[in-house]
Amino acid sequence: MVVSVLGCGRWGSFISWYLARSGHSVTEWGRAGGKAFNELKETGRNEYVELDERIDLTSDLEYAVKNAETIVISIKSQSLRELAREIEVYGAKNKKIVLCMKGLEENTGKRLTEIMLEEGYDKDKIAVWVGPGHIQEFTRGKPNCMVIDGYNAELVRKLADEFKSKLIRFYYGEDIIGSEVGAAAKNVMGIAAGILDGGGLCTLKGPLMARGAREVSRLIKAMGGNELSAYGLCHLGDYETTLFSEYSNNRRYGEDLYLKKPFAKLAEGVSTAKALNILADKYNVEMPISLAVYNIIYNGEDPLDELLKLFERKTVEEFKPSVKGE
């Protein structure tokens, strides 16, 4: 397969590395003058991967789009709409598009494929690539399982079959709503986990996993998806990678937030917490953990105190289908 990866940050550079080693023809694009692109161009590597000699590194967006049959996008979620408009003029709407990010549009709550559809892209040519795994583990040869999902079952199967290897076992996704919402929401739970770590309450991460998945499942169901997706690879299956790993940016962000230390890397859960708050209101779903993280980040509430306030909530049945106000 001839693939162009748009984005040469942490995950984009890994995808290019992975696909090139899996036998695909890969062009990797980054913005000229950008820190990530300059580092790869000048040194041939970054802190995660070494630039494979088979990868065609370019800052020419037109070349990257026109040269590909499949475009994998791996950039900040909040920049997707802008990039979708930018690549349209180069014929991107005629290509297969794979979104390899985990986020929601922070001011609207839109899923990433929804953004692409609103920008006029064909839903039958759009897929997402989600699931657990850290670059630092993959590059050491440690395998993991991931999911390809989308609106077109034939495309999902084609991509999963062509992208699979001994390093990544792919599953065919069957719930695009659940896969996108679950993948994005796990980063919010990662921030909560980091706060618990910082406050010395790491044993609460077990309940966080259970209750976090439960509230996300309610939202997925309310949005028209399959609530079981919250317990699959896109969300619960990604928890160990996000809630416990030293490599998780979102967990580290939460820990540094509690410790009042600066955090310089991208933590997608920050924007997602805002988006989830919008969706919880829109669909009238009770999401206490997500709301607590939102209040910590955007309303300046004390991190640990805000999470521990959840213990003051009234006692209910464990699997009660909660809505706001109950």
N, C-alpha and C positions, 0 to 999 in steps of 0.2 A: 504494500500500500504506500502511496505517495502522500506524506503527511507534512503539514506545516503547523508548528506549535507557536502560537502567539503568546508571548510572555516568557521571559528568561529569568524570573525570580526563582525562589526555592523550588516550588512544585513544577513550574514550567521547565526548568533545567533538568529536573529528574525525569519528566515525561520524555523529553528529547533523548536523554541518555538511555532510558528503558526501551523506547521504540526503536532506536538505532540498533541497539544490541539484540533486539528481537527480529531484526532483518528487514525493517521498513526503511524507506527512503525518507529522510527527515531534514526539513528546513526549520531552523529556530529563529524567530524574530524578536527583537527588542528595540526599544526606542533609542535612537542615536543620542548620546549624551547622558543617558540614564545610567545610574550607578550599576545596576545589575548587568546591563549590556556591556558597559565599559570594562567591567571586571572580567567577564568571559572573553572579550575580544583581546584585552591586553595581557591577561595571565593564562588564558586557556582553561580556567577552572574557577570555581567559587568554593564556599565553605562546605558545600554538599557533594558536588560531583566534579569530575574532570570532563572537559568538553571532548566528546568522542570525535575522532578525526573524520568519521563518516557523516557528521552533522554539518550542514551548510548554515553557518551563522550569518544573519543579515539584519540590517536596519531598514531595508527597503520593503515597506509593507505591501506595496503593489506586487512586487516579485513574490513575496511569501504567499499571498492569497492566490494569485494566478497560477503559481507553480504546483498547487496542491489539489488532490481530489478530496481529501479530508482535512478539515481545519480543527485543531484542538486549541481551545482558548483557556489560558490559565493566567489570569490577571486578578487584581483586586475586584471583588464583586461590584463595588460601587462605581467602577469604571466601565462596566460591561455595556451599558446603553450607549455611551459615547463611542466605544470601539465598534459596536454593531453598525452604527451610522457611518463610521469611518471606512470600514471595509466593504460596505455595500457597493460603493462606486467601482470597486475592483472585481465585482462579480461573485461576492461571497454567498449570495442567496442561491447560487447554483451549486454550491458545495455542500457536502455533509459537514455538520457542525457538532463538535463534542465539547461540552462545557465541563471543565475539570476544576471547578471551584465550589466552595461550600458557603453559601451566603444567601441573603435576601436583600432586596433594595430597601435601604433603611427608612426612607421617607414615605414609602407606599406599602411595604410588606410584600411586594411582588416577588414571585419566584423567578429564578434566572431565565428559565425557558419562557416564562410569560413575557419578560422583557423582549426576548428575541421575537416572539410572536407579534407583540405590539409594534415592533420595528419592521414588520412585514416579512419575516422569514417563514419558510415552510415547515410546519410542525413535523412532517414526515421525514425531514432531513436533520432534525435536531435530537441529540441524545445528551445524557449526563453520565459522568464517570465519578462515582463516589465510593466511600467505604474506607476501612481502616488501613493504616500503614504509615510508617515514618521513613523518610528518605535514608536516614542514618542506618536503619535496619535493612532496608532493601539493598543498599549498596554493599552491605556485608554478606549478601546472599541469603538473608532471612526472608522466607516467603510470607505472603498474606493473601487474604481473599477480598475481592472488591466486586462492585456491581456496575453494569451498564444498564441504564434505563432510558426510556423515551416514549414517544407517542406511536412509533412504528415498530411493531414486533420484529419485522424482517430486518430492519436496520439494527436494532438492538442485538439480535443474534449474530449478524454479520460482524459487527464491531467487536463483540465479546469473543467470538471465535478467532478473529484475526489478531486481536491484541493479547490473547492469553499466552502464558508461558509457564515454565516451572517456577518462576518467581511470583507471578500473580495468577491466582485462579479466579476467573470471572464467573459471576452468576448473571442470568438474564433477569433484569428487573421487570416488574409487572405493575408498578404503581408510581408514576412519575411525580404525583403530588407528594406521596409519602417519602419517596427517595430524596426529593429536594428539601422538603421541610425538615425531615429527620436529620439529614446531613448538616444542614445549617444550624439547627437547634442544638446539636451536640456540642458545638463550640461555646454556647452560653453555659451549658452544664460544666464545661471545662473551666470556665472562669470561676464558677461557684466552687469547684473542686480545689482550685488554686487558693482561694480564700480560706477554705477549710484547712489546707496544708499549712498555710502561713499562720493560722491561728492554733495549730496543734491539734486539730480535730479530724485527722485523716480517717478515723474509723467511721465517720459519718458519710464517707464517700460511697459506702454500700447502699444506705438508704437514699442517697442522692441519685444513684444509678436507677433504683427501682421507681422512686417517685418522679424523677425527671422523665424517664421513659413514659410513665403513665400520663403525665400532663401533655407531653408531646403527642401521644397517641390520641388523646381527646381532640387536640387541634386538627390533626391529620384527618380524623373521621369527620369533624365538622366542616372541613374544607372539601369533602367529597372523596378523600382517599381511603386507603385500607389501614385501619388503626394498627394492624399487625406489623406494618412497615416500621413502626417505632421500635420493634423488638428484633428487627433484622440487622443486616450489615450496615445499612446507611446510618443507623443511630446507635442502638444498644451495642451492636457489634463493633462500633468504633469507640466505645467508652474507655476500654483499657488504654487505647492509644492516646486518648485525649485527657482522661481524668487521672491517669497514674504515671504516664511517661515523662521522663525528664526532658524529652524533646518537644513536648506540646507547647506551642506558643500561647494558646489560650489558657492552659493551666498555669503557665509561668506568669502570664499577665495578671491573673487573679492573685497569685501568691505575692507578686511584686506590688500589686495594688494594696494588699493588706499591710505589707511591710513598708509602704510609702517609698518604694524605689522606682526610678524611671524605667520605662519599658520602650525599647526602640523599634521592635519588630512588629509585623502585622498580626493583629489578633482579630480575626473576622467576627468573633463573638460579640465584640463591642457594638458593631452596627446591627448585628442580628438581634441583640437584646431589644433594641429600639423597634425593629421590624416586628418581632414577636409580640411586643406590647400592642402594636397596631392591629395585628391579626387577632389577638385575644379579645380585644374590644369589638372588632368587626364581627367575629363569629360567636361572641358571648361565651367564651370558654375560660374557665378558671385555670390560671397558670401561675401559681404562687412563687415557684422557684425562679422562673423567668422574670416575673415582675420584681422580685427582690434584687436580682442582678441589675435590672434596668434602674431601679431606684438607687442602687449603689453607684452606678456609673454616671447617671444623668441627673440625679437629685442630691448627690453628695452624702447619702446615708452611710453610716459607719458599716464597713463591710461585714464584719462578723456579727455585730448586733442585728443587722437586717436579716441575715440568714437564720439566726437563732430565734427571731420573732416568729418564725414558722412553727415553732413548738407551741405557741400560744393559740394557734388556730383550733377551732372546735373539733372534737373527735367525730370522724365519719367512717362509713364502711370503706375498706381499702380500695375496692374497685367501683365505687360510686361514680356514675357518669356526671361529674360536677359541671355546673355552669356558674357564671359570675352571680354573686348575690346569695348563693345557697350556703 
